[in-house]
Amino acid sequence: MREIVFDTETTGFDPATGDRVVEIGAIELINHLPTKNHFHVYLNPDRAMPAEALAVHGLGDDFLRDKPRFAEVADRFLDFIGPDARLIAHNADFDIRFLNAELRLAKRPELRPGRALDTAAMARQKFPGAPASLDALCRRFGVDNSGRDLHGALLDSELLAAVYLELIGGRQPDLVLDAPAVQAQDGVVLVMAPRRARPVPLPPRLTTAEVAAHAAFVARMGDKALWLRYTAASG
């Protein structure tokens, strides 16, 4: 199963008022394990950076001036996420809304509704009433976020991947030791563990008196007792 954990940085809160994406970071998970594949790009938004946004991510006009426009990297981004990988984001509606606005401007197909899984919503459901920010979840799960002085899309994607794996049960939640596994199309791992005979049978733990008492109990049930059918089938 392929998943893409991603994050964006923007010039503000609303693409409908002219705010733009200035950074995209995304990393690949295969069967819930990070691979070495990632996508990262800074973008020229063709507008001045508001002071409030600059304080969040530190990406200023001078730094972004020579960076590509989104339309120049749109195809690379779409190729990286592919048509079917599940997308994972924190407050996913925000990121999807901005990416779809950029895709419309670039005349590219938009991301379909419901494709992204929102880890903030997952955290609120799992820990009702508790803080659900990325920093709070890093603290809860012991994920080292000491390098996060400012928001950064690639760093935040890496932190989010670790948090996401904890939210779904820890790293390798589908791992079953010493048993073959088959990956189903819907992402469910079906485990088929063959039963192996012991090389030396265990000694009986019932006493002679217990065996006799059980036999007498079954005899009182008559010849239609289920236990007799079980012993006949297993014998």
Salt bridges, closest charged atoms under 4 A:
GLU3 OE1 - HIS32 ND1 3.05
GLU3 OE2 - ARG86 NH1 3.10
ASP14 OD1 - ARG97 NH1 3.51
ASP19 OD1 - ARG47 NH1 3.09
GLU23 OE2 - HIS40 NE2 2.69
GLU28 OE2 - ARG2 NE 2.59
ASP46 OD1 - ARG69 NH2 2.77
ASP62 OD1 - ARG65 NH1 2.82
ASP66 OD1 - LYS67 NZ 2.90
ASP75 OD1 - ARG108 NE 2.69
GLU102 OE2 - ARG20 NE 2.81
GLU110 OE1 - ARG104 NH1 3.17
ASP135 OD1 - ARG148 NH1 2.86
ASP156 OD1 - ARG148 NE 2.68
ASP174 OD2 - HIS32 NE2 3.53
ASP178 OD2 - ARG196 NH2 2.80
